[in-house]
Amino acid sequence: MDIIYNDLTDLLYIRFDDKKQKVINRQITEDIVLDLSKEEKIVGIEIINASKNISLEKLLPVKHKSYNKVAS
């Protein structure tokens, strides 16, 4: 399982299955999208506006992808 947070898009992605496969996206709320396998099993969960919807500091370990550029 991987948990990845992108601070540029404020998107949190929880991936349950490492197998490369085609997925079907099913939006279940305004801020939550499920990635489903062809067998309708949950492969991943995408949380939009993650910092507003959940406590990010409680999700450990999180692979944090920062895209903010530092001014020089």
C-alpha positions, 0 to 999 in steps of 0.5 A: 500500500502506498499513500502519496500526497501532492501539495501542489494539487492538494491531492492524496492518493491511497493505492492498495494494489501495486499491480499495473492494470487498467482502472475505472474511475468512479466518483462517489462524492465531490472530493472522493474518486475510487479506482476500481479494477475490472472485477470492481475491487478497489485499487485506489482512492483519490481524495481531492482537497485532502488538507481540508477533508482529512488530518494529513499528519495522522497518515504515516508513512506518507510519500510527500511530493512537493512541487513548490519551487524555492526562489533563488 
